[in-house]
Amino acid sequence: MPNLTPESSDVGDSPLDVQPSRPRTVFTDDALEMIKRMVEMRRPVKEIAEAVGTSVESLKASCSRLGVSLRHPALQPTMEGKRPLKLFFEDTELNKLNHAAQRRGTSTTNLIHALVVTILNDGLINAVLDDER
C-alpha cells in the first residue's frame, strides 16, 4: 500500500526540547481523495485506516493536521416524498463528476441530482442512453 510515506518531523522548536523526532504519516493526493470519499460514504474510521494502510490513531492525527474531517456528513432531513439513494461509481467516473462539480461551484451530490432531475424533467432518458426503450 504505497499511499503513505514516513517523514521526519521535529517535535519541538526549543533547543532544550529533548523529545526524539517521530515519523509523520504523509498521505498522497490519491489517498486523501480516497479518505474523503470513504467519509462521504459513511465508512467507519477503522475501515478507512485499513484502506490507506495506517492505524486509526495516525489517520486521525494526520487528518486533523491536514484539516480533513473524518466526521460523517450530517444526513439531510428527510423531506416529504424524498428518499436518499446510494450510488457507486468507478474512480475515473467519480473524478470526472468531482471536477465538473468543482468547475460549477457545487457539490458532486448536487450536480448528480441536477443532472438526473433535468434528464427526467426534459424527457431525455432515451437521448442520453442512445436507445429507444
C-alpha positions in Angstrom: 0.0 0.0 0.0 2.2 2.9 -1.2 -0.4 5.5 -0.2 1.7 6.9 2.7 5.4 7.5 3.4 7.1 8.4 6.7 8.9 11.7 7.0 11.0 13.1 9.9 9.4 15.8 12.0 10.9 17.7 14.9 8.5 17.5 17.8 9.5 20.8 19.4 11.2 24.1 18.5 13.1 24.7 21.7 16.7 23.7 21.8 16.0 22.3 25.3 13.4 20.0 24.0 14.8 16.5 24.2 11.9 14.6 22.7 13.0 12.4 19.8 11.6 13.1 16.4 8.8 10.8 15.3 7.9 9.7 11.8 4.9 11.6 10.4 2.4 9.9 8.1 2.1 11.8 4.8 -0.7 10.9 2.5 -0.6 11.2 -1.3 -3.3 13.2 -3.0 -4.9 10.0 -4.1 -5.0 8.7 -0.6 -6.6 11.9 0.7 -9.3 11.7 -2.0 -10.0 8.1 -1.1 -10.3 9.2 2.6 -12.7 12.0 1.7 -14.8 9.6 -0.5 -15.0 7.0 2.2 -16.1 9.6 4.8 -18.8 10.7 2.4 -19.8 7.1 2.0 -20.1 6.9 5.8 -17.4 4.2 6.1 -16.1 3.5 9.7 -12.8 5.2 10.6 -11.2 1.8 11.2 -12.1 0.7 7.7 -10.7 4.0 6.2 -7.4 3.5 8.2 -7.1 -0.1 6.9 -7.7 1.1 3.3 -4.9 3.6 3.4 -2.6 1.3 5.4 -2.2 3.1 8.7 -3.5 3.0 12.2 -6.7 4.7 13.4 -4.6 7.0 15.6 -2.2 8.0 12.8 -5.2 8.6 10.4 -6.9 10.8 13.0 -3.7 12.8 13.7 -2.8 13.2 10.1 -6.3 14.2 9.0 -6.5 16.7 11.9 -3.2 18.3 10.9 -4.4 18.5 7.2 -7.8 19.8 8.1 -9.6 16.7 6.7 -12.7 15.9 8.7 -13.4 12.2 9.5 -16.9 13.0 10.7 -19.7 11.7 8.5 -21.6 14.5 6.8 -24.9 15.1 8.6 -27.8 13.5 6.9 -30.2 15.9 5.3 -33.6 15.9 7.0 -35.9 13.7 5.0 -38.3 15.8 3.0 -41.8 14.7 2.3 -41.8 12.2 -0.6 -38.0 12.2 -1.0 -35.6 9.4 -0.1 -31.8 9.1 -0.1 -30.2 7.0 -2.8 -26.7 5.5 -2.6 -24.8 5.3 -5.9 -21.4 3.7 -6.6 -19.0 4.9 -9.3 -15.7 3.9 -10.7 -12.9 6.2 -9.7 -12.5 7.7 -13.2 -16.2 8.4 -13.4 -16.3 10.0 -9.9 -13.2 12.1 -10.7 -14.9 13.5 -13.7 -18.1 14.3 -11.7 -16.0 15.9 -8.9 -14.2 18.0 -11.5 -17.4 19.1 -13.2 -19.0 19.9 -9.8 -15.9 21.9 -8.8 -16.0 23.9 -12.0 -19.6 24.8 -11.3 -19.0 25.7 -7.7 -21.3 23.0 -6.3 -21.0 19.6 -4.6 -20.8 16.3 -6.6 -24.1 15.3 -4.9 -25.9 18.4 -6.1 -24.5 18.1 -9.6 -25.7 14.4 -9.9 -29.1 15.4 -8.5 -29.4 18.3 -11.0 -28.4 16.0 -13.9 -30.9 13.3 -13.1 -33.8 15.8 -12.4 -33.0 17.6 -15.7 -32.9 14.4 -17.7 -36.2 13.2 -16.2 -38.0 16.6 -16.5 -36.9 17.2 -20.1 -37.6 13.6 -21.2 -34.0 12.9 -22.2 -33.5 9.4 -20.9 -33.6 7.8 -24.4 -31.4 10.5 -25.9 -28.8 10.3 -23.1 -28.7 6.5 -23.2 -29.0 6.5 -27.0 -31.7 3.9 -27.1 -35.5 3.6 -27.7 -36.7 1.6 -24.7 
